[in-house]
Amino acid sequence: MVSSSHEALHRIFQQEPGLFARAARHLGVAFPPPLSASELSTDLTETRPLERRVDTLLRMETEDGSFVLAVESQSAPSVDKPASWAYYLSHVYAKYGIPPVLLVVCPDRKTAAWAAQQFDIGPRQWPSLTLRPLVLGPNDVPVIDSPDEAARDIPLTILSAALHRCGPEADAILNALAKALKSLSADDEITAGTFIELTEQGLGTSRAADLWRHLMAVDLSFFQSQTAQKLRQEGREEGRAEGQANALLLLLHHRGVEVTDGDRERIESCDDLDVLDLWLTRAIAATSMTEVFAAAGEVSGSAD
């Protein structure tokens, strides 16, 4: 099963494609910052019944031309991965006709060292294909423990926290990140919520995750309270449950929480403002509709 920390190590590049060029500088490779970036389908499945999916795939447009960035989150060495990565790059190049770049993000030094080696595919006398991934591991991303530095590049700070989550630097990084997020304006609350969620995912089950949850409960509670109050007020000003339901659905959409037709029907058919208010409060931090609905025996899709 794919872990949340695995997801965060490549999703951060979806959230902020420009992070790739900034992070690659720490590897001594100068990519121009993207002028634009668009997500491509990560499904590299062929017509035969063999499914292959890269973690994140982005088409990057720069002043020097275009390239496709394939981001893989790798938690442990795997003898099968080099062949899969070679397939991904070949397939992407054949499909889009654009030069591909493979970035492997590793949360530990051992895996990063393994992934950074050159993989020759073919007989020893004449390898027909050489795979050279770019690798970001704990040694490649700096420790960002200054609030000012964190505020200048919040996505890079999130990546720093995820890759140093098991090290002694984690506490200082998270404290700096929390202060940087607190400096965001009220207009950036939705973005801040995304960054908060990505950080928690990137920390996985490490001890640092407990500190982060404490910081969110204490230092950043105003994000939740301000957003909740604003959305509640919008709903109540309309004077009917429909306003609350619309506000809830809007928040879920902005946070990327999957809402099924059954979930939508349950929300829109609810005329109890107190229940809608409760769901709205939970939706500020929930990652699924189960978390929004679940309480006192309630679960997503159960009868009211």
Secondary structure as GFF3:
##gff-version 3
##sequence-region A 1 304
A	DSSP	alpha_helix	4	15	.	.	.	ID=ss1
A	DSSP	alpha_helix	19	24	.	.	.	ID=ss2
A	DSSP	three_ten_helix	25	27	.	.	.	ID=ss3
A	DSSP	beta_strand	36	39	.	.	.	ID=ss4
A	DSSP	beta_strand	56	62	.	.	.	ID=ss5
A	DSSP	beta_strand	65	73	.	.	.	ID=ss6
A	DSSP	alpha_helix	81	96	.	.	.	ID=ss7
A	DSSP	beta_strand	100	105	.	.	.	ID=ss8
A	DSSP	alpha_helix	109	115	.	.	.	ID=ss9
A	DSSP	beta_strand	119	121	.	.	.	ID=ss10
A	DSSP	beta_strand	129	131	.	.	.	ID=ss11
A	DSSP	beta_strand	134	136	.	.	.	ID=ss12
A	DSSP	alpha_helix	147	152	.	.	.	ID=ss13
A	DSSP	alpha_helix	154	163	.	.	.	ID=ss14
A	DSSP	alpha_helix	170	182	.	.	.	ID=ss15
A	DSSP	three_ten_helix	186	188	.	.	.	ID=ss16
A	DSSP	alpha_helix	189	203	.	.	.	ID=ss17
A	DSSP	alpha_helix	207	218	.	.	.	ID=ss18
A	DSSP	alpha_helix	221	237	.	.	.	ID=ss19
A	DSSP	alpha_helix	241	255	.	.	.	ID=ss20
A	DSSP	alpha_helix	261	269	.	.	.	ID=ss21
A	DSSP	alpha_helix	273	283	.	.	.	ID=ss22
A	DSSP	alpha_helix	289	293	.	.	.	ID=ss23
###
